Amino acid sequence: MRYRFDLHKHATLVKIDKIVLPDFPLLLAPMEDVSDPPFRVVCRENGADLMYTEFISSDGLVKDTDKCRRKLAIFEEERPVGVQIFGGDEGKLSMAARIVDMTQPDLLDINFGCPIKGIVSRGAGSGVLKDIDLMVRLTAACVKATQLPVTVKTRLGWDEDTKNIEEVAERLQDTGIKALAIHGRTRTQMYKGEANWELIARVKNNPRIHIPIFGNGDIDSPQKALEYKNRYGVDGIMIGRAAIGYPWIFREVKHYLQTGEILPAPTLEERIGVCRRQLEKSIQWKGEVAGIYSMRKHYFNYLKGLPDFKAFRSRLVTPTDPLEIMTVLDEIGEAYAGFEFDQTPIKLINYHENCAL
């Protein structure tokens, strides 16, 4: 069955409890080792409407590990932002929810979608898809434990024979969650094949469902975003892999939805500006040494397409002084002044090894 909706319907705001988002909001998916605070800031400044932290282990939060505690950091300029947690134990998950509550994000999100073996084997992430009753108990425990609005991100089911998302959506809504994001694949699919948005649309089209439903999976262009908006009628879309190394995807989608026009590729000045901004926020978040180190992997993605770039790339990833890096960025701007980037298709990588929802 195909679902088609009025292309000219009046814009309506999307509400997650008291959080008010624009009509058809664009969400940045939680991605381990990607959606950290500096990256979320540049995505926010390029059109993302709602962000999520990297996923955080409830066990780690309860044990107060440095890695998990660091993931709770939020810059004010990136709000609204949700903290995402995962776990398979009701007691620890509810305790983690109370810890998150004290850090005052805008919402709490539960991950029932991560497909990687290390998470699933612990009975967490998409491992919970095998036991809907447990999923409901875990969700209810979080709703009870926190004052924050609780949302959930999940998949269609464990495998082709257990696509239970329609039942899951109703039962999770009954626990008191305020929104649901659905990746259109099963756990066993990982990121193979095409995402099944027909099932996502059936959830949205269910008259019992009154919370916002966000679709996720395979959105890699403004054209596809508009097509899926009109065909499936979801309240908004969550973009993950297409944003890796390309935070401009959000502004491009938003502009196309509003005007029908394809924006040109980001200019050299805009790309260098994002490098500067993310480096600045990375140092603010982690300190100078760690901040510079964690930024090194991003320069190539942002400046990809510049010819004969190898020497500059080497000079960007070796300095330990931020001023030296800024000088190299200045030189790149001068050396490639007037260069125009092509608007090339975004390639979606298989990101399951680091668990993007």
N, C-alpha and C positions, 0 to 999 in steps of 0.2 A: 504493500500500500504506500502511496506517495502522499505526503502532507504538504499542502501549499497554502500559504497565508497571504492576506491582503498586503500588497507591496506598499500601499499608501496609507496604512493605518496611522492614527495619531500616535506621536511619541509618548511613551509613558515611562516614568521613573521606575527603576528597579530597587526594591527595598529588601535589605537583609536585616530584619529587626529594625533598629534605629539608624542603620547605615543606609544612606540614600545614594544610589549610583545613577548615572545617566541612562537614557534609553539604550538598550542593547550594549551593555558594558563589555569591555575587553579585559580579561583577566590574565595575569602572568602565572603560569603553572608553577607549582613548587618543584624545583629540580636540584637535587643534591650536587654540590660543588659548582652550581651555576647561580641560583637565585639568592645570592648573599645580599646584604644591605647595599653595597655600592652599585651592584648591577640593578637592583630594584629601583634605586634612585634614577638611573638613566632611563630605565623603562618607563617609570612614572613621568618623567619629563618629556618623554616621546609618545605619550598617549595612553599608557596602561591605566586602567581605572581602579583595579584592585590587585594587590600583590599578596603572595604567601612566602613565608620563610622556607628555607630548606627543611626537610622533615626531621623531626627531633625524636629520639628514642625516649619513651616514658621511663624505661629503666635508667637511662643516663641522667634524665632530669631528677629522678628521685635520689640517685647517687651523687648528684651535683658535680658531674664531670665538667671539666673545662670546655671541651668541645661542644657539649650540649648547651651549656650556659651561654657561650659566645653566640650561638645561633638565635638566642632570644633578642639580640640587639635590633633596635629599630630606629631609623632616623625619622624625625618628625616630618620631613618633606616628602616621605614616601607614603604616608598614610592616605587612605585606609589600608591596613595590612593585617593579615591573619597569621597566627602561629600554628603550624601544622605539627601534630604529634602522631606517633604510632605505637602500638603495643597490643598484646593479646591477653593481658591480665587486668581484670576490672579494678582491683585495688590500686595497682600502680598507675593505671591510666587515669583514674579519677584523682589520684594524688598529683600526678603531672598536670592535670587540668587546673588544680588549685594553685600550683606553682606558676603556671602561665597567667592565671588570673591576676596575680600580684604584679606582673610586669606590664600590665595594661596595654595590650595590643587592642585592635578593634574587634577581632573575633578569634575564636578557636576552631581549628579545622582538624578533623580526624582522617588519617590516611588509611583507606581500605583498598588502595589501588596499586601499591608498589609490587611489581611482579618478580623482583630478583630473589634468587634462591635463599640467600642468607637471611632475608627478612621473612619470607614465607615459611621457612623451616622453623622459625621461632613462633609461629602461629600469629603473625602480625601482617600488616599490609594486605595484599590480596589473598593471603593465606586464610583470612577470616571469611572469605567468600564461600568456603565449604560449609560454614555453620552460621546460618542466618540468625538463629536464636542468640548465639554468642555476639554477633555483630550488633544486634538490638540491645543486648545487655551492656556491652561496652559503650555504646552511644548514650544510652540512658544514664549510665554512671557519670559520664562527662557532663551531660546537660544538668544533672543534679548538683555536680561539684562546683560549677563555675557560674559567675554572673554574666559572663560573656555570651554573645550569640554563638551557637555551635553550628558548624556546617560539616559536610562530609564529602569526600572525594572517593570515587570507587570505579569499578568496571562493570561490564555487563553480567559477569558471572565467572565461575571458575573455568569452564570449558564450553564447547558447543552444546553439550547435553544439559548444562545447568545454567542457562542464561536466566537468572532470577531477578533481574533488575527491576521489573515491574512490581513484584512483591516487596523487594527490598525498599524501594522508594516509598511505598505506602507505610511500611512498618517503621522506617526511620523517621518519616514525617510525624508519625504518632508519638515518637519519643520527645519531640519538641525541637528538632533541628530547624534552622531557618533558611537553608539553601542546600542544594545538592548538585555537585559537578560529576558528570559521567563521562568516562573515557569509553569510546565505542568499540572496545575490544575485550575479549576474555583474558584471564590470566595466562592461559596456555598459548595464546596468540603472541604474547609479548607485544612487539610492534610489527608483526608480519601481517600481510594482507591489508585490506582496507578497513577503516573504522566503520562500524555499522551505526549510522545515525538514524536509521529507521526505528530502532528500538529506543533510542533517546527520545525521538519524537513521540513514540507511544506513551512514554512516561509523561512527557509534557502535556499530551493530549488527554490524559486521564482526568476526568472531572473531579476526582477525589484529591488530586494534587493541587495545592495552592501555594506552595513555596516556589521560589525561583529555581529553574532548572538550567544549568549551564552545560553546553556541549563541549567536548574535547576530543581531538584526534584528527590529524592530517590537515589542519588548517595551515596552509603555507603560502597563501596569496590573498590580496584584497578581493579578487574575483570569487575565489572559493568561499571566503567569509560571507559575502553578500548572497551567493547562491544558497549556502546552508542556512543562513538567516531566513531567507524567504521560503525555502523548501521545508524546513523542519520546525520553524516557529519557536526555537528555544529563546530563553530570556537574555542570553549572552553567550559568548564563547571564551574558552580558555585556550591560550596559545602557549605552547611549551617549546618544542624543539625548533620551531621556526624562529624563535627569538634568540636562540643561542648565537652569539656573535652578531646579532642584527636587531637591536632594540627598536629600530625605526619601523619594524613591521606594524607596530601599534598605530603610529600616526598614518601610515599608508593605508591600513584597513579603515581607520576612522574617516580619513579624507574621501576614500572611495565610497563608503557607505553614505556620506553626506552629499557628494557631488557627482559620483560616477566617473571621476577622473583619476587616472593613474599618476601618482606623483613621480617625478624623476628620482633617480637614485640619490642618496645622500651625497652632498658635496664633500670635497676634501676638507674644507673648513669645518663642516659639521662632524665629520669622522674624527678629526683631530680634537675637536671640542669635547666629544664623548670620551676620548682617551684621557684628556686632562681632567675632566669631571670625575670619571670613575677612579682615576689614580688618587685624586684629592680625597674622595670619600673612602677609598681603601686604606689610605694612611690614617685618616681620622678614625676608622673602625679598628684597625689592627696595630697601629703604630707604624713608624717609618720603615723598619726593616721588613717586617712581615707584609705590610701593605704593598710595598714595591714588588716583593717577590710574587704575591698572589695576583698582581696585575699583569705579570709578564705574558701569561697565556692569551691575553685578550688582544694585544696589539695587532697580531697578524690577521685575526678575524675582522677587526674594524678597518684595517687598511688593505685588505685583500683586493687585488686588482691592480695595484701600482706596479709598473714594470721595473725590473732590475732592483727589487726592494731588499734583497738579501743583506746587503751591507748595512742598511739602515735598521733592519730587524735585529741584527746582531748588536748594534749600538743601543737599541732600546732595552734589550734584556740583560745587559751586563752592568750598567751603572747601579750604584747603591745610594746615590744622591738624587733626590727628586728634582732639583734644579737642573742637573745634567740631563735628565730625561726630558724635561720641558724644553731645554735647548735643542735636543735632537728633534723633538716634535716641531719646533720652529723651523729647523733646517728642512724637514720633510715638506712643510708647507711652502717654503721658498723653492725647493727643488722641483716640486710637482705643481707649481702654480698654474692654474688654468686646466689641469687634467680633469676630464669628465669621466665618471664611472658609468659603466653600462648597468642597466637594470636587469640583473640575471635571476633566473628562477632559484628559489631557495631549496636546497637539498635537505630532506629530513633524515637525520642519522638514526641508527638503532642505538638508543640511549639507555637501554634497560640495565646495562652494567652499573650505572650510577642512579638508576631509578628516578626517572621523570614520570609523573603521572600522565 
